[in-house]
Amino acid sequence: MSMLVDVLSWVCIVAGGIFCVIGAIGLVRMPDFYTRMHAASITDTIGAGLLLFGMMLQAGFTLIAVKLVMIGLLLLFANPTATHALAKAARARGLQPLLASGDDSSKP
């Protein structure tokens, strides 16, 4: 059983690391603010979540796992909220997405 938990935890840790690297590449390669913000949001939520889950499996049922759950809950609520606030502030300042059309004919 211990070997299965170790393998599963390392799979989660490696997958979380891969998500973080892909998100970092996305931050460099994406063309505008909104797509870069999306890449950062996915990296924070999924990458960090998988890393934390892998560490929780390594820690077992201890106080450390409870602390990791608290960190995970903080990330789960704070990251999407911060991303939404950034996007809303950018739109309020007039920053348009790269593929936005110049007219508002699609609005009713």
C-alpha positions, -999 to +999 in steps of 0.1 A: +000+000+000+028+024+008+044+019-026+010+027-043+007+059-023+043+069-031+038+063-068+005+082-068+020+111-049+049+114-073+026+112-103+007+142-088+038+161-080+053+156-115+020+164-132+017+196-111+053+206-120+045+200-157+014+222-154+035+249-138+062+247-166+035+248-193+019+278-176+052+296-175+057+290-212+022+302-218+029+334-199+058+341-223+041+329-255+006+343-252-001+375-272-021+397-249-030+404-213-061+383-210-047+351-224-016+355-203-038+360-172-057+328-182-024+308-184-014+321-150-047+313-134-047+277-147-011+273-135-019+285-101-051+265-096-043+232-112-005+231-109-004+241-073-034+220-065-017+188-079+015+197-061-003+201-028-023+169-033+009+150-039+024+165-008-007+155+012-003+119+001+033+120+012+024+135+046-004+110+054-031+118+080-011+143+101-013+180+110+009+187+080-018+174+057-044+196+074-021+227+069-018+217+032-056+214+029-059+249+043-033+263+018-052+245-010-085+261+001-069+295+002-055+290-033-088+276-046-107+307-035-081+334-038-067+327-073-099+328-093-110+358-074-078+377-080-079+368-117-115+380-120-106+413-103-076+418-126-097+412-157-125+435-145-100+462-137-083+458-171-117+461-188-126+492-167-094+508-178-103+502-215-079+473-223-095+454-251-088+417-259-066+412-289-093+396-310-121+421-300-139+437-329-142+474-331-180+476-331-205+465-306-229+450-331-231+417-312-246+433-282-285+434-281 
